[in-house]
Amino acid sequence: MATIQEVAEAFSQHRFSVVYPFLHPDVTWTLVGAAKLEGHQQVVQACENALAELSRTTKQVLRFKTIANADAVAVHAVTRYVDTRWNSSIVSSCDLYDFTQGHLTSITSYTAEVGPDSIT
C-alpha cells in the first residue's frame, strides 16, 4: 500500500497509472486559471492526454520538494521540458493534494513557465 506522499509524488512526476487506483470516484482537479475537472473519468482522461503530449518531450527535474501531513501533501517541482524540435521550456508547478481515508479527493495545480534564473 502506497503512502499518500508516494501517491502525490507519483502524480507530480506524471506516473499517473500508479495514482489511478487511489482516485476517489468524485475526485476534483483544479488547474488554476484553466479548468476544473470533476470525477474519476475526467481526471484520468486529462492524465492520459497529458501523457500523450509528454511523449514528444524529454524532461529534466531541476527541483522537487514535498511537504506532507496526515491527510494532505504539497509538491513543488521545477522541470525543464524539451520537445522533439528541441524547443525548451522550464515550468514551475505546485500541486496540493487532499486525501480522505487514503483516497485522493482533491488536486489543485498551479503552473507557470519561468526563466532559467528561477532554477536556483
C-alpha positions, 0 to 999 in steps of 0.5 A: 500500500502506497503512502499518500506522499508516494501517491502525490509524488507519483502524480507530480512526476506524471506516473499517473497509472500508479495514482489511478487506483487511489482516485476517489470516484468524485475526485476534483482537479483544479488547474488554476486559471484553466479548468476544473475537472470533476470525477474519476473519468475526467481526471484520468482522461486529462492524465492520459492526454497529458501523457500523450503530449509528454511523449514528444518531450524529454524532461529534466527535474531541476527541483522537487520538494514535498511537504506532507501531513496526515491527510494532505501533501504539497509538491513543488517541482521545477522541470525543464521540458524539451520537445522533439524540435528541441524547443525548451521550456522550464515550468514551475508547478505546485500541486496540493493534494487532499486525501480522505481515508487514503483516497485522493479527493482533491488536486489543485495545480498551479503552473507557470513557465519561468526563466532559467534564473528561477532554477536556483 
